[in-house]
Amino acid sequence: MLVHNLAILVLAGFLGFVVISRVPTTLHTPLMSGTNAIHGIVLLGGLIVLGMGTEGVLNKVLSVIAIALGTINVVGGFLVTDRMLGMFKRKSEDRPVDRPASGADS
């Protein structure tokens, strides 16, 4: 059973690497937002499992590690997404100054 689970883990990691490496840069921000939502669900699931009182010290330690890594991933993902979206905002000095209309209405 352990070899079966390790094989699935390795194949999932390889497949994830191949899929992510082929994503165009224009789709990176929507993809990051989607993975943040998925990791939020994983984080909530880990908290529920830990709260149900899992048996054994190893299970509790692995649950805490999963929650910590999920939290880091969610927070980091939101920071990266915010920074990428900030690149598309106008700087304050680039904005045109509002000037009153001339001539016709006066």
Order of alpha helices (4+ residues) and beta strands (2+ residues): alpha-alpha-alpha
